[in-house]
Amino acid sequence: MKNTFETVAVGGTFDLFHKGHRALLRKAFKVGNRVLIGLCSDDFVKKMRKPHGIASYTERLEELEKLLKKRGVLERAEISPLDDEYGLTLSDTRIDAIVVSAETEPRAHKINEKRKSLGMAPLPIVEVEMVLSEDLYPISSTRIWFEEIDREGNLL
């Protein structure tokens, strides 16, 4: 199968790597030949003021690389620190589309508005539906952190 785009961008914290993260990345590698992954830096994570702790950038990077290697797509990925909500989308001209979850889709529109204000073309947005847990609510790192569900969405 031929990929739809040469290079796509996707970003996230990717903490407590779970089924929803895997679905997002699976879609990114399905539609893009090359995937630029913005992994939230420790400084950016602090600014998010999450209601729980988050693993360090190094720990999250190791887990992400391990998954990509296991899936046989690591050589198609470029991982870089994400220091703000725009990442490389305002500077890297290779990006042909952005892949987001339904939850982060509004950020993609914000990115496109910023691109337009800079005289850049908006990026096509590829949206991935949220993966639901057993109780039919979205799987999230926050729910896993608070031990409501496990990384596969099973109720605890």
C-alpha positions as CSV (number, residue, x, y, z in Angstrom):
1,M,0.0,0.0,0.0
2,K,1.3,3.4,-0.9
3,N,1.3,6.0,1.8
4,T,-0.9,9.1,1.2
5,F,1.8,11.7,2.3
6,E,5.6,11.7,2.1
7,T,6.1,13.3,5.6
8,V,3.6,13.7,8.4
9,A,3.9,15.3,11.8
10,V,2.5,14.0,15.1
11,G,3.1,15.1,18.6
12,G,2.4,14.2,22.2
13,T,3.6,13.6,25.7
14,F,3.4,9.8,25.2
15,D,3.5,9.2,28.9
16,L,2.3,5.8,30.2
17,F,2.3,4.6,26.6
18,H,-1.1,3.1,25.9
19,K,-3.4,1.6,23.3
20,G,-4.5,5.1,22.2
21,H,-0.9,6.2,21.6
22,R,-0.4,3.1,19.5
23,A,-3.5,3.8,17.4
24,L,-2.3,7.4,16.8
25,L,1.2,6.3,15.7
26,R,-0.2,3.4,13.6
27,K,-2.3,5.8,11.6
28,A,0.7,8.2,11.2
29,F,2.8,5.5,9.8
30,K,0.0,4.3,7.6
31,V,-0.6,7.6,5.9
32,G,3.0,8.9,6.0
33,N,6.2,7.5,4.5
34,R,8.2,9.5,7.0
35,V,6.9,10.5,10.5
36,L,8.2,13.4,12.4
37,I,7.3,12.8,16.1
38,G,7.4,15.7,18.5
39,L,7.9,14.4,22.0
40,C,7.0,16.9,24.7
41,S,10.1,18.2,26.5
42,D,10.3,18.2,30.3
43,D,9.9,22.0,30.2
44,F,6.8,21.9,28.0
45,V,5.3,19.2,30.2
46,K,5.8,21.4,33.3
47,K,3.8,24.2,31.5
48,M,0.9,21.8,30.9
49,R,0.3,21.5,34.7
50,K,-1.0,17.9,34.5
51,P,-2.7,16.7,37.7
52,H,-0.1,14.0,38.1
53,G,3.5,13.2,37.6
54,I,5.0,12.4,34.2
55,A,8.0,10.3,33.3
56,S,11.1,12.1,32.2
57,Y,11.7,12.9,28.5
58,T,14.5,10.3,28.5
59,E,12.2,7.6,29.8
60,R,9.3,8.5,27.4
61,L,11.8,8.6,24.5
62,E,13.1,5.1,25.4
63,E,9.6,3.6,25.6
64,L,8.7,5.3,22.2
65,E,11.8,4.1,20.5
66,K,11.3,0.6,21.8
67,L,7.7,0.4,20.4
68,L,8.8,1.8,17.0
69,K,11.6,-0.7,16.8
70,K,9.3,-3.5,17.7
71,R,6.9,-2.4,15.0
72,G,9.7,-2.1,12.4
73,V,9.2,1.5,11.7
74,L,11.9,3.2,13.8
75,E,13.9,3.9,10.6
76,R,10.9,5.9,9.2
77,A,10.7,8.1,12.3
78,E,12.4,11.3,13.4
79,I,11.8,12.1,17.0
80,S,12.6,15.6,18.3
81,P,11.8,17.5,21.5
82,L,8.5,19.4,21.4
83,D,8.9,22.7,23.3
84,D,5.6,24.3,22.4
85,E,2.3,23.4,20.7
86,Y,3.6,24.2,17.2
87,G,6.8,22.1,17.1
88,L,8.2,21.8,13.6
89,T,4.9,22.6,11.9
90,L,6.0,26.2,11.5
91,S,9.5,25.6,10.3
92,D,9.9,22.2,8.6
93,T,8.9,22.5,5.0
94,R,8.9,18.7,4.6
95,I,5.6,18.3,6.5
96,D,2.7,17.4,4.2
97,A,0.1,16.7,6.9
98,I,-0.5,16.6,10.6
99,V,-1.9,13.5,12.4
100,V,-3.9,14.2,15.6
101,S,-6.4,12.5,17.9
102,A,-9.9,13.8,18.2
103,E,-8.9,15.3,21.5
104,T,-6.0,17.3,20.0
105,E,-7.7,18.2,16.7
106,P,-8.4,21.8,17.8
107,R,-4.6,22.3,18.2
108,A,-4.2,21.3,14.5
109,H,-6.6,24.1,13.5
110,K,-4.6,26.5,15.7
111,I,-1.4,25.4,13.9
112,N,-3.0,26.0,10.6
113,E,-4.2,29.5,11.6
114,K,-0.7,30.3,12.7
115,R,0.7,28.9,9.4
116,K,-1.7,31.1,7.4
117,S,-0.7,34.2,9.4
118,L,3.0,33.4,8.4
119,G,2.0,33.0,4.8
120,M,2.3,29.2,4.8
121,A,-0.3,26.8,3.4
122,P,-2.4,25.0,5.9
123,L,-1.7,21.3,6.5
124,P,-4.2,18.6,5.8
125,I,-5.4,17.2,9.1
126,V,-5.7,13.4,9.6
127,E,-7.8,12.8,12.7
128,V,-7.7,9.5,14.6
129,E,-10.7,8.6,16.8
130,M,-10.1,8.3,20.5
131,V,-9.6,4.7,21.6
132,L,-12.2,3.8,24.3
133,S,-11.8,1.8,27.4
134,E,-14.1,-0.9,28.7
135,D,-16.4,1.8,30.2
136,L,-16.6,3.5,26.8
137,Y,-14.6,6.6,27.9
138,P,-11.4,7.5,26.2
139,I,-8.2,5.9,27.3
140,S,-5.8,8.5,28.7
141,S,-2.6,8.6,30.6
142,T,-4.4,10.6,33.3
143,R,-6.9,7.8,33.8
144,I,-4.1,5.2,33.9
145,W,-2.1,7.3,36.4
146,F,-5.2,7.5,38.7
147,E,-5.5,3.7,38.3
148,E,-9.0,3.8,36.8
149,I,-7.9,1.7,33.8
150,D,-4.8,-0.1,32.5
151,R,-2.8,0.8,29.4
152,E,-5.2,-1.4,27.3
153,G,-8.3,0.3,28.6
154,N,-9.4,-2.5,31.0
155,L,-11.1,-1.2,34.2
156,L,-9.1,-1.7,37.4
